[in-house]
Amino acid sequence: MNIKNKKCCICISGEPGVGKSSIVQQFVNKEFSTQYTPTLEDSYFYKLDLDEEIYNLDILDTAGQEEFCDLKNNYILNGNAFIIVYSISCKGSFKEVKNIRDNIINLKNTEDVPIIIVGNKIDIEEKERKVSKLEGINLAKQLNCIFIETSAKQNLNILEIFTSLVKDWNKKLSTWKKISKKSSYSIKNTNDNISKEKSKEKNIIVSENDVYLNSNQNSYFNKVNSDDCLNHSSAKTTIKLKHNISMSSIEKNRLSKPKCPVQ
């Protein structure tokens, strides 16, 4: 069996205290700590075996504080997929989700970014819940993101966060590659056509009644009527090719013709 390896950089963002680090620790080390320690930046590596492929995940746990905005933006620019976490017990963290998502979209300069919205702490008592599941679902639909509710404390749906996100990233990656391949093919054809057109411009082209020099020449003329003169701007007129003519015969004809008036 030929197993492919892919590298995916995942950034996890959200307000302070929503459980970002707890989610990562539970996923990577199967550990949960009740002690809260604000994170500036932590990086984790994890090999995920999914659908006969190995994904080398580089997980960046970013700070929630406003003062580290520039640092977070740098992570976003280098990230492939994103997790936005809020706590179902904190309405303010839920309201911040859209701002984080919009910042990601603006920095990546595309709407087609793999993002999962995570409502964490579903282990709390129902009376402590401030954000309903339906609110989370509706927001995710509005922002075109995946949605899931989790408990880092009880290890509920933690693996599903990463498998769902990686699947979405892999799907989008395949689409991006197809688009890139088509774009490259289109550009190649365009360049080939331009080269052919430039090659044609270098030739002298002749019809039964008219002689035209290429755009590098200063004059060309009509053989039908000695009183007819061609305006110089008509050098770009498209005609059917009939046969080639030598420069010497063109020069003889040109000398026998009256000069075209300047227009």
C-alpha contacts under 8 A as a table, 3 or more apart, distances in Angstrom:
res1	aa1	res2	aa2	distance
3	I	52	E	5.98
3	I	53	E	5.26
3	I	54	I	6.79
4	K	52	E	7.68
4	K	53	E	5.10
4	K	54	I	6.04
5	N	53	E	6.14
5	N	54	I	4.72
5	N	55	Y	5.66
5	N	56	N	6.99
6	K	53	E	7.72
6	K	54	I	6.37
6	K	55	Y	4.81
6	K	56	N	5.95
7	K	55	Y	5.66
7	K	56	N	4.61
7	K	57	L	5.97
7	K	58	D	7.51
8	C	55	Y	6.83
8	C	56	N	6.22
8	C	57	L	5.07
8	C	58	D	6.21
8	C	79	G	7.92
8	C	80	N	6.02
8	C	81	A	7.36
8	C	166	V	7.87
9	C	57	L	5.90
9	C	58	D	4.65
9	C	59	I	6.00
9	C	60	L	7.55
9	C	78	N	7.58
9	C	79	G	5.10
9	C	80	N	5.13
9	C	81	A	6.48
10	I	57	L	6.91
10	I	58	D	6.03
10	I	59	I	4.77
10	I	60	L	6.13
10	I	79	G	5.84
10	I	80	N	5.98
10	I	81	A	4.87
10	I	82	F	5.50
10	I	83	I	7.35
11	C	59	I	5.95
11	C	60	L	4.81
11	C	61	D	6.33
11	C	62	T	7.10
11	C	75	Y	6.95
11	C	76	I	6.89
11	C	79	G	6.11
11	C	80	N	7.86
11	C	81	A	6.49
11	C	82	F	4.91
11	C	83	I	6.18
12	I	20	K	6.73
12	I	59	I	7.44
12	I	60	L	6.21
12	I	61	D	5.29
12	I	62	T	6.20
12	I	82	F	5.84
12	I	83	I	4.52
12	I	84	I	5.93
12	I	85	V	7.37
13	S	20	K	7.05
13	S	61	D	7.04
13	S	62	T	5.86
13	S	63	A	7.33
13	S	64	G	6.76
13	S	82	F	7.63
13	S	83	I	6.13
13	S	84	I	4.93
13	S	85	V	6.20
13	S	100	I	7.66
14	G	18	V	6.88
14	G	20	K	7.10
14	G	64	G	5.72
14	G	84	I	5.49
14	G	85	V	4.91
14	G	86	Y	6.09
14	G	93	S	7.15
14	G	96	E	7.63
14	G	97	V	7.10
14	G	100	I	7.49
15	E	18	V	6.13
15	E	64	G	4.77
15	E	65	Q	7.24
15	E	85	V	7.55
15	E	86	Y	6.84
15	E	93	S	5.57
15	E	96	E	7.33
16	P	19	G	7.85
16	P	38	P	7.14
16	P	63	A	7.37
16	P	64	G	4.74
16	P	65	Q	6.65
17	G	20	K	7.58
17	G	36	Y	7.43
17	G	38	P	7.66
18	V	85	V	6.55
18	V	86	Y	5.40
18	V	87	S	4.88
18	V	93	S	7.43
18	V	120	N	6.91
18	V	121	K	7.98
19	G	22	S	5.05
19	G	23	I	6.14
19	G	85	V	7.49
19	G	86	Y	7.93
19	G	87	S	7.47
19	G	120	N	6.90
19	G	121	K	7.77
19	G	152	A	7.15
20	K	23	I	5.29
20	K	24	V	6.53
20	K	61	D	6.93
20	K	85	V	6.52
21	S	24	V	5.15
21	S	25	Q	6.02
21	S	39	T	7.56
21	S	61	D	6.43
22	S	25	Q	5.08
22	S	26	Q	5.96
22	S	31	E	7.89
22	S	32	F	5.99
22	S	33	S	7.03
22	S	152	A	5.82
22	S	153	K	7.54
23	I	26	Q	5.23
23	I	27	F	6.17
23	I	152	A	5.03
23	I	158	I	6.61
24	V	27	F	5.06
24	V	28	V	5.98
24	V	59	I	7.95
24	V	61	D	7.56
25	Q	28	V	5.26
25	Q	29	N	5.34
25	Q	30	K	6.34
25	Q	31	E	5.66
25	Q	32	F	6.61
26	Q	29	N	5.56
26	Q	30	K	4.12
26	Q	31	E	4.73
26	Q	32	F	5.86
26	Q	152	A	6.36
26	Q	155	N	6.64
26	Q	158	I	7.32
27	F	30	K	5.71
27	F	31	E	7.95
27	F	158	I	6.19
27	F	159	L	6.28
28	V	44	Y	7.68
28	V	45	F	7.99
28	V	46	Y	6.55
30	K	155	N	8.00
32	F	152	A	7.15
32	F	153	K	6.01
33	S	36	Y	7.59
38	P	63	A	7.51
39	T	42	D	7.13
39	T	61	D	7.57
39	T	62	T	6.87
39	T	63	A	5.35
39	T	64	G	7.75
40	L	62	T	6.30
40	L	63	A	4.69
40	L	68	F	7.94
41	E	60	L	7.07
41	E	61	D	5.68
41	E	62	T	4.92
41	E	63	A	5.92
42	D	60	L	5.91
42	D	61	D	5.09
42	D	62	T	6.82
43	S	58	D	6.96
43	S	59	I	5.64
43	S	60	L	4.69
43	S	61	D	6.22
44	Y	57	L	7.93
44	Y	58	D	5.88
44	Y	59	I	5.00
44	Y	60	L	6.54
45	F	56	N	7.11
45	F	57	L	5.60
45	F	58	D	4.85
45	F	59	I	6.19
46	Y	56	N	5.98
46	Y	57	L	5.09
46	Y	58	D	6.78
46	Y	59	I	7.81
47	K	54	I	6.49
47	K	55	Y	5.63
47	K	56	N	4.75
47	K	57	L	6.06
48	L	54	I	5.67
48	L	55	Y	5.00
48	L	56	N	6.49
48	L	57	L	7.07
49	D	52	E	6.73
49	D	53	E	5.84
49	D	54	I	4.70
49	D	55	Y	6.41
50	L	53	E	5.36
50	L	54	I	6.34
50	L	55	Y	7.39
50	L	163	T	7.40
60	L	75	Y	7.71
62	T	72	K	6.46
63	A	68	F	6.64
63	A	72	K	7.32
64	G	68	F	7.65
65	Q	68	F	5.85
65	Q	69	C	7.50
66	E	69	C	5.54
67	E	70	D	7.94
68	F	71	L	5.35
68	F	72	K	6.38
69	C	72	K	5.17
69	C	73	N	6.18
70	D	73	N	5.07
70	D	74	N	6.35
71	L	74	N	5.26
71	L	75	Y	6.57
72	K	75	Y	5.08
72	K	76	I	6.24
73	N	76	I	5.00
73	N	77	L	6.27
73	N	107	L	7.48
74	N	77	L	5.25
74	N	78	N	6.55
75	Y	78	N	5.26
75	Y	79	G	5.89
76	I	79	G	4.94
76	I	104	I	6.37
76	I	107	L	7.22
76	I	108	K	7.57
77	L	107	L	6.40
77	L	108	K	6.27
79	G	82	F	7.32
80	N	113	V	7.84
80	N	114	P	7.44
80	N	169	W	7.49
81	A	113	V	6.85
81	A	114	P	4.98
81	A	115	I	6.00
81	A	165	L	7.07
81	A	166	V	7.67
81	A	169	W	6.47
82	F	114	P	6.30
82	F	115	I	4.71
82	F	116	I	6.43
82	F	165	L	7.83
83	I	115	I	5.84
83	I	116	I	5.06
83	I	117	I	6.08
83	I	118	V	7.04
84	I	97	V	6.58
84	I	100	I	7.45
84	I	101	R	7.59
84	I	115	I	7.36
84	I	116	I	6.30
84	I	117	I	4.91
84	I	118	V	6.03
85	V	97	V	7.50
85	V	117	I	6.03
85	V	118	V	4.70
85	V	119	G	6.10
85	V	120	N	6.74
86	Y	90	C	7.44
86	Y	93	S	5.09
86	Y	94	F	5.27
86	Y	97	V	7.10
86	Y	117	I	7.89
86	Y	118	V	6.30
86	Y	119	G	5.24
86	Y	120	N	6.09
87	S	90	C	5.30
87	S	91	K	7.67
87	S	93	S	6.32
87	S	94	F	6.91
87	S	119	G	5.61
87	S	120	N	4.91
87	S	121	K	6.02
88	I	91	K	7.07
88	I	94	F	7.45
88	I	119	G	5.69
88	I	120	N	6.07
88	I	121	K	6.30
88	I	122	I	6.93
88	I	129	R	5.60
88	I	130	K	5.75
88	I	131	V	4.93
88	I	132	S	7.28
89	S	121	K	7.42
89	S	124	I	7.97
89	S	128	E	5.92
89	S	129	R	4.72
89	S	130	K	4.86
89	S	131	V	6.59
90	C	93	S	5.60
90	C	94	F	6.76
90	C	129	R	7.85
90	C	130	K	6.01
90	C	131	V	7.24
91	K	94	F	5.11
91	K	95	K	6.33
91	K	130	K	5.84
91	K	131	V	6.13
92	G	95	K	5.12
92	G	96	E	6.40
93	S	96	E	5.17
93	S	97	V	6.78
94	F	97	V	5.46
94	F	131	V	7.42
95	K	98	K	6.59
95	K	99	N	7.83
96	E	99	N	5.32
96	E	100	I	6.40
97	V	100	I	5.23
97	V	101	R	6.15
97	V	117	I	7.82
98	K	101	R	5.02
98	K	102	D	5.99
98	K	143	L	7.58
99	N	102	D	5.13
99	N	103	N	6.15
100	I	103	N	5.14
100	I	104	I	6.35
101	R	104	I	5.15
101	R	105	I	6.31
101	R	143	L	7.81
102	D	105	I	5.08
102	D	106	N	6.07
103	N	106	N	5.13
103	N	107	L	6.11
104	I	107	L	5.26
104	I	108	K	6.01
105	I	108	K	5.21
105	I	109	N	5.71
105	I	110	T	5.64
105	I	111	E	5.70
105	I	113	V	7.16
106	N	109	N	4.97
106	N	110	T	7.05
108	K	113	V	7.85
110	T	113	V	6.79
112	D	172	K	7.70
113	V	169	W	7.89
114	P	145	C	7.32
114	P	165	L	6.63
114	P	168	D	6.05
114	P	169	W	5.38
114	P	172	K	7.52
115	I	145	C	5.39
115	I	146	I	6.37
115	I	165	L	6.87
116	I	145	C	5.51
116	I	146	I	4.45
116	I	147	F	5.62
116	I	148	I	7.54
116	I	161	I	7.38
116	I	165	L	6.31
117	I	136	G	7.96
117	I	140	A	6.65
117	I	145	C	6.63
117	I	146	I	6.05
117	I	147	F	4.87
117	I	148	I	6.50
118	V	147	F	6.04
118	V	148	I	5.17
118	V	149	E	5.56
118	V	150	T	6.85
118	V	161	I	7.70
119	G	122	I	7.60
119	G	136	G	7.15
119	G	147	F	7.93
119	G	148	I	6.35
119	G	149	E	4.46
119	G	150	T	6.09
120	N	149	E	5.76
120	N	150	T	4.74
120	N	151	S	5.44
120	N	152	A	7.05
121	K	124	I	6.05
121	K	149	E	7.99
121	K	150	T	6.23
121	K	151	S	4.69
121	K	152	A	6.79
121	K	153	K	7.42
122	I	125	E	7.93
122	I	149	E	6.84
122	I	150	T	5.92
122	I	151	S	5.33
123	D	151	S	5.84
123	D	153	K	7.36
123	D	154	Q	7.09
124	I	128	E	6.56
124	I	129	R	7.27
125	E	128	E	5.50
125	E	129	R	7.01
126	E	129	R	5.28
129	R	132	S	7.06
131	V	135	E	6.53
131	V	136	G	7.36
132	S	135	E	5.27
132	S	136	G	6.69
133	K	136	G	5.13
133	K	137	I	6.28
133	K	149	E	7.59
134	L	137	I	4.99
134	L	138	N	6.07
135	E	138	N	5.22
135	E	139	L	6.16
136	G	139	L	5.22
136	G	140	A	6.19
136	G	147	F	7.13
137	I	140	A	5.20
137	I	141	K	6.28
137	I	147	F	6.25
138	N	141	K	5.13
138	N	142	Q	6.18
139	L	142	Q	5.00
139	L	143	L	6.16
140	A	143	L	5.14
140	A	144	N	5.78
140	A	145	C	4.86
140	A	146	I	6.15
140	A	147	F	5.84
141	K	144	N	4.97
141	K	145	C	6.27
141	K	146	I	7.81
142	Q	145	C	7.87
146	I	164	S	7.92
146	I	165	L	7.74
148	I	157	N	7.72
148	I	161	I	7.13
149	E	157	N	7.24
150	T	155	N	7.64
150	T	156	L	5.34
150	T	157	N	5.25
150	T	158	I	6.40
151	S	154	Q	5.41
151	S	155	N	5.67
151	S	156	L	4.94
151	S	157	N	7.05
151	S	158	I	7.29
152	A	155	N	4.87
152	A	156	L	6.50
152	A	158	I	6.64
153	K	156	L	7.86
155	N	158	I	5.78
157	N	160	E	4.98
157	N	161	I	6.47
158	I	161	I	5.38
158	I	162	F	7.27
159	L	162	F	5.61
159	L	163	T	6.30
160	E	163	T	5.08
160	E	164	S	5.73
161	I	164	S	5.56
161	I	165	L	6.20
162	F	165	L	5.08
162	F	166	V	5.93
163	T	166	V	5.21
163	T	167	K	6.07
164	S	167	K	5.26
164	S	168	D	6.28
165	L	168	D	5.13
165	L	169	W	6.13
166	V	169	W	4.96
166	V	170	N	5.98
167	K	170	N	5.08
167	K	171	K	6.14
168	D	171	K	5.11
168	D	172	K	6.20
169	W	172	K	5.13
169	W	173	L	5.91
170	N	173	L	4.92
170	N	174	S	6.29
171	K	174	S	5.33
171	K	175	T	6.52
172	K	175	T	5.00
172	K	176	W	6.11
173	L	176	W	5.06
173	L	177	K	6.20
174	S	177	K	5.19
174	S	178	K	6.34
175	T	178	K	5.17
175	T	179	I	6.25
176	W	179	I	5.13
176	W	180	S	6.01
177	K	180	S	4.99
177	K	181	K	6.03
178	K	181	K	5.09
178	K	182	K	6.22
179	I	182	K	5.14
179	I	183	S	6.06
180	S	183	S	5.03
180	S	184	S	6.10
181	K	184	S	5.16
181	K	185	Y	6.21
182	K	185	Y	5.07
182	K	186	S	6.07
183	S	186	S	5.03
183	S	187	I	6.09
184	S	187	I	5.13
184	S	188	K	6.11
185	Y	188	K	5.09
185	Y	189	N	6.25
186	S	189	N	5.19
186	S	190	T	6.16
187	I	190	T	5.02
187	I	191	N	6.11
188	K	191	N	5.13
188	K	192	D	6.13
189	N	192	D	5.00
189	N	193	N	6.15
190	T	193	N	5.14
190	T	194	I	6.20
191	N	194	I	5.05
191	N	195	S	6.16
192	D	195	S	5.09
192	D	196	K	6.24
193	N	196	K	5.05
193	N	197	E	6.19
194	I	197	E	5.10
194	I	198	K	6.16
195	S	198	K	5.13
195	S	199	S	6.14
196	K	199	S	5.00
196	K	200	K	6.31
197	E	200	K	5.09
197	E	201	E	6.38
198	K	201	E	5.12
198	K	202	K	6.79
199	S	202	K	5.51
199	S	203	N	7.35
200	K	203	N	5.58
201	E	204	I	7.81
201	E	214	N	5.87
201	E	215	S	7.05
202	K	214	N	6.23
203	N	213	L	7.93
203	N	214	N	6.43
204	I	212	Y	6.64
204	I	213	L	5.24
204	I	214	N	5.73
204	I	244	N	6.97
204	I	245	I	7.44
205	I	211	V	6.94
205	I	212	Y	5.94
205	I	213	L	6.76
205	I	214	N	7.56
205	I	241	L	6.21
205	I	242	K	7.90
205	I	243	H	7.44
205	I	244	N	6.43
205	I	245	I	7.86
206	V	210	D	6.26
206	V	211	V	4.98
206	V	212	Y	6.22
206	V	241	L	6.03
206	V	242	K	6.05
206	V	243	H	6.02
206	V	244	N	6.16
206	V	245	I	6.96
207	S	210	D	5.25
207	S	211	V	6.46
207	S	239	I	7.13
207	S	240	K	6.64
207	S	241	L	5.92
207	S	242	K	5.18
207	S	243	H	7.08
208	E	242	K	6.77
209	N	222	N	6.56
209	N	223	K	5.38
209	N	224	V	5.59
210	D	221	F	6.59
210	D	222	N	4.65
210	D	223	K	5.55
210	D	224	V	7.24
211	V	220	Y	6.22
211	V	221	F	5.72
211	V	222	N	6.07
211	V	223	K	7.13
211	V	250	I	7.76
212	Y	219	S	7.99
212	Y	220	Y	4.94
212	Y	221	F	6.51
212	Y	235	A	6.67
213	L	216	N	7.69
213	L	217	Q	5.83
213	L	219	S	6.95
213	L	220	Y	5.62
213	L	235	A	7.41
214	N	217	Q	5.76
214	N	235	A	7.23
215	S	218	N	7.61
215	S	235	A	6.49
215	S	236	K	7.37
217	Q	220	Y	7.87
218	N	232	H	7.83
219	S	232	H	6.76
220	Y	230	L	7.18
220	Y	232	H	7.48
220	Y	235	A	7.49
220	Y	254	R	7.64
221	F	229	C	6.26
221	F	230	L	5.69
221	F	254	R	7.26
222	N	225	N	6.87
222	N	226	S	7.70
222	N	228	D	6.68
222	N	229	C	6.41
222	N	230	L	6.56
223	K	226	S	6.83
224	V	228	D	7.71
225	N	228	D	5.33
226	S	229	C	7.70
226	S	257	K	6.54
226	S	258	P	7.39
227	D	258	P	7.71
229	C	259	K	7.86
229	C	260	C	5.43
229	C	261	P	7.82
230	L	234	S	6.91
230	L	260	C	6.98
231	N	234	S	5.70
231	N	235	A	7.98
231	N	260	C	7.47
231	N	263	Q	7.27
232	H	235	A	5.96
233	S	236	K	7.04
234	S	237	T	5.41
245	I	249	S	6.98
245	I	250	I	7.20
246	S	249	S	5.57
246	S	250	I	6.52
247	M	250	I	5.07
247	M	251	E	6.12
248	S	251	E	5.13
248	S	252	K	6.34
249	S	252	K	5.12
249	S	253	N	6.27
250	I	253	N	5.19
250	I	254	R	6.05
251	E	254	R	4.97
251	E	255	L	6.25
252	K	255	L	5.32
252	K	256	S	6.47
253	N	256	S	5.20
253	N	257	K	6.46
254	R	257	K	5.32
255	L	258	P	7.79
